[in-house]
Amino acid sequence: MEKSQTAGCGKLYIVPTPVGNLEDMTLRAIRVLKEADLILAEDTRTSSVLLKHYDIHRPLQSHHKFNEHQTVQLVKERILGGLNVALISDAGTPGISDPGFLLARTCAEEGIEVQTLPGATACIPAIVSSGLPCDRFAFEGFLPQKKGRQSLLQTLAAEPRTMVFYESPYRLVKTLEQLAQYFGADRPCSVAREISKMHEQHHRGTLQEVAAWFREHEPKGEIVLVVAGAPAVKPEKKKRYGRGEEEIEES
């Protein structure tokens, strides 16, 4: 494994893992994990299945949202001491609605080299498959469950870019209904379910239509919700009439 530019210091590798199909693991990701001095995993039981599949046998330590504030400084010191550490989450890219930001920021502030490998994430396949514009988009992750939810929805109602949300199958219908209330029932959307897995499904339509469909068909698995941005508001045009006639505004 390549050495850090800082003498005697290791590196932090942020390694994406498959969101469904184990074949989505990259060759580089496998190599980095096999060569790491320590692997940090969101859930060691979940990650053990992946590591065993690829015959990876390296020291494993839990690193999740409930302990990352307590462990981040210790991990930083171990990297400064020369260890190469790889961070993985249960699925996808760490830091994208998963633990990872705090450790990456801490290492970057310390001058430790942070390398994030390209790889699996659920939001990109969902937006590309949605049929909605994906040249510009806003990733919103999980909406707040209580505090700040309504004010955020009010703000996002005017967002012109396509929006991407993660959602629990247990809250999907409620979220679709609320989005219809704030964005308008006819706003186009797409719900991607179980991306890259055997039962992958994409259901498209208006917010009202998709909410009605999932009320009749219980959603299951990992959910990514893609919603069209607000339609452009045409500026008012003015017409000028002959000399001496009144200027009239036209909408």
C-alpha positions in Angstrom: 0.0 0.0 0.0 1.3 3.5 -0.9 2.7 5.5 2.0 1.5 8.9 3.1 3.4 12.0 2.1 3.7 12.8 5.8 6.7 10.9 7.2 5.7 8.2 9.5 2.0 8.9 9.1 -0.6 6.5 7.7 -3.6 7.3 5.6 -7.4 7.2 5.9 -9.1 5.3 3.1 -12.9 5.7 2.7 -14.0 2.6 0.9 -17.5 2.2 -0.7 -19.1 -1.2 -0.3 -22.0 -2.7 -2.4 -25.5 -1.5 -1.7 -26.9 -4.8 -2.8 -25.0 -7.0 -5.2 -21.6 -8.1 -3.9 -20.2 -8.0 -7.4 -20.3 -4.2 -7.2 -17.1 -4.2 -5.1 -14.2 -2.7 -7.1 -10.8 -4.4 -7.5 -9.1 -1.4 -5.8 -11.5 -1.6 -2.8 -10.7 -5.2 -2.3 -6.9 -4.5 -2.5 -7.1 -1.6 -0.1 -9.1 -3.6 2.5 -6.7 -6.5 2.2 -3.7 -4.2 2.9 -5.2 -2.0 5.6 -3.8 -2.2 9.1 -7.3 -1.7 10.5 -10.8 -1.7 9.1 -13.5 0.4 10.7 -17.0 -0.9 10.2 -20.4 0.5 10.9 -21.6 -3.0 12.0 -18.9 -5.6 12.2 -21.4 -8.4 11.8 -22.7 -7.0 8.5 -19.3 -6.2 7.2 -17.9 -9.7 8.2 -20.1 -11.2 5.5 -18.5 -9.0 2.8 -15.0 -9.5 4.1 -15.4 -13.2 4.3 -16.7 -13.3 0.7 -13.6 -11.6 -0.5 -11.2 -13.5 1.8 -10.2 -10.3 3.6 -8.8 -11.0 7.1 -7.7 -7.7 8.8 -8.3 -6.4 12.3 -11.9 -5.1 12.5 -13.3 -2.3 14.8 -16.8 -0.9 15.1 -17.2 2.8 14.1 -20.8 4.0 14.1 -22.9 7.1 14.9 -23.2 6.1 18.5 -19.5 5.8 19.3 -17.7 7.9 16.6 -17.3 11.0 18.8 -15.6 8.8 21.4 -13.3 6.9 19.0 -12.4 9.5 16.4 -9.4 10.9 18.3 -8.0 7.4 19.1 -8.3 6.5 15.4 -6.6 9.7 14.4 -3.7 9.0 16.8 -3.3 5.5 15.4 -3.1 6.9 11.8 -0.5 9.5 13.0 1.4 6.6 14.5 1.7 5.0 11.0 -1.4 2.8 10.6 -3.3 2.7 7.3 -7.0 2.7 8.3 -9.9 1.8 6.0 -13.4 3.0 6.8 -16.5 1.2 5.5 -20.2 1.4 6.2 -22.9 -1.3 6.0 -23.6 -0.3 2.4 -22.6 2.5 0.0 -20.1 5.3 0.5 -19.3 6.3 4.2 -20.2 9.9 4.9 -23.3 9.8 2.6 -26.0 9.4 5.3 -23.6 7.1 7.1 -20.8 7.7 9.6 -17.6 9.1 8.1 -17.8 12.8 7.9 -16.5 13.4 11.5 -13.4 11.1 11.0 -12.7 12.6 7.5 -12.8 16.1 8.8 -10.7 15.3 11.9 -8.0 13.7 9.7 -8.1 16.4 7.1 -7.6 19.1 9.8 -4.7 17.1 11.2 -3.0 17.0 7.8 -3.6 13.3 7.3 -4.1 12.2 3.8 -7.7 11.1 3.1 -8.4 9.0 0.0 -12.0 8.3 -0.9 -12.4 5.5 -3.4 -15.1 5.8 -6.1 -17.7 3.1 -5.8 -21.2 2.1 -4.9 -23.8 4.6 -3.7 -27.6 4.3 -3.9 -28.4 7.9 -4.9 -26.7 8.0 -8.3 -28.4 4.9 -9.9 -31.7 6.1 -8.5 -31.6 9.5 -10.1 -30.2 8.3 -13.4 -32.9 5.6 -13.7 -35.7 8.0 -12.7 -35.9 9.7 -16.0 -35.8 13.1 -14.3 -33.1 15.7 -15.1 -29.9 14.6 -13.5 -27.4 17.2 -14.8 -28.0 19.2 -11.6 -29.6 17.8 -8.4 -29.9 18.4 -4.7 -29.1 15.4 -2.4 -31.2 15.8 0.8 -30.6 12.4 2.5 -33.1 11.6 5.2 -35.6 14.3 6.0 -35.9 15.4 9.7 -38.5 13.2 11.3 -39.9 16.0 13.5 -38.1 19.3 14.3 -37.5 21.4 11.2 -39.3 19.0 8.8 -42.1 21.4 7.8 -39.9 24.4 7.3 -37.5 22.4 5.2 -40.3 21.1 3.0 -41.6 24.7 2.5 -38.1 25.7 1.4 -37.6 22.7 -0.9 -40.9 23.4 -2.6 -39.2 26.1 -4.6 -36.0 24.1 -5.3 -35.5 24.0 -9.1 -33.1 21.1 -9.2 -34.2 17.4 -9.0 -34.1 16.3 -5.4 -32.9 13.0 -3.9 -34.1 11.6 -0.6 -33.4 8.5 1.4 -36.4 7.1 3.2 -37.5 4.2 5.4 -40.2 1.9 3.8 -42.2 2.5 7.0 -42.4 6.2 6.4 -42.5 6.3 2.6 -46.2 6.8 2.2 -46.4 9.6 4.8 -43.4 11.3 3.1 -45.0 11.1 -0.3 -48.2 12.5 1.0 -46.4 15.4 2.7 -44.4 16.1 -0.4 -47.6 16.2 -2.4 -49.0 18.7 0.1 -46.1 21.1 -0.1 -44.8 20.5 -3.7 -48.2 19.8 -5.4 -49.8 16.5 -6.1 -48.8 16.6 -9.8 -45.0 16.9 -9.1 -43.3 14.0 -10.9 -41.3 11.5 -8.8 -39.7 8.1 -8.9 -39.2 5.6 -6.0 -36.3 3.2 -6.4 -36.4 0.1 -4.2 -33.7 -2.5 -3.5 -31.1 -1.0 -5.9 -28.7 -3.6 -7.4 -30.5 -6.4 -5.7 -32.6 -9.2 -7.2 -35.9 -7.5 -6.6 -34.9 -4.0 -7.7 -37.9 -1.9 -8.6 -38.6 1.6 -9.9 -42.0 3.1 -9.7 -42.6 6.4 -11.4 -45.5 8.9 -11.6 -46.8 12.0 -9.8 -46.5 12.2 -6.0 -50.2 11.6 -5.7 -50.1 8.5 -8.0 -47.0 7.0 -6.4 -48.4 7.5 -2.9 -51.6 5.8 -3.9 -49.7 2.9 -5.4 -47.7 2.3 -2.2 -50.7 2.6 0.0 -51.9 -0.6 -1.9 -48.5 -2.2 -2.2 -46.5 -2.2 1.1 -43.0 -0.9 0.4 -40.1 -3.0 1.6 -36.3 -2.7 1.5 -34.0 0.2 0.9 -35.7 3.2 -0.6 -34.5 6.2 -2.6 -37.0 8.8 -3.6 -36.3 11.2 -6.5 -38.5 14.2 -7.0 -38.6 16.7 -9.9 -37.6 20.2 -9.1 -40.0 23.1 -9.1 -41.1 24.2 -12.6 -39.6 27.4 -13.8 -41.7 30.5 -13.3 -42.0 32.5 -16.5 -41.2 36.1 -15.9 -43.9 38.6 -16.7 -43.7 40.1 -20.1 -44.5 43.7 -21.0 -46.0 44.9 -24.3 -45.6 48.4 -25.5 -48.3 49.9 -27.6 -48.2 53.0 -29.8 -47.0 56.4 -28.7 -49.3 57.8 -26.1 -51.0 54.5 -25.4 -50.8 52.9 -21.9 -48.2 50.3 -21.2 -49.9 47.0 -20.4 -48.4 44.1 -18.4 -49.0 40.6 -19.7 -48.5 37.4 -17.7 
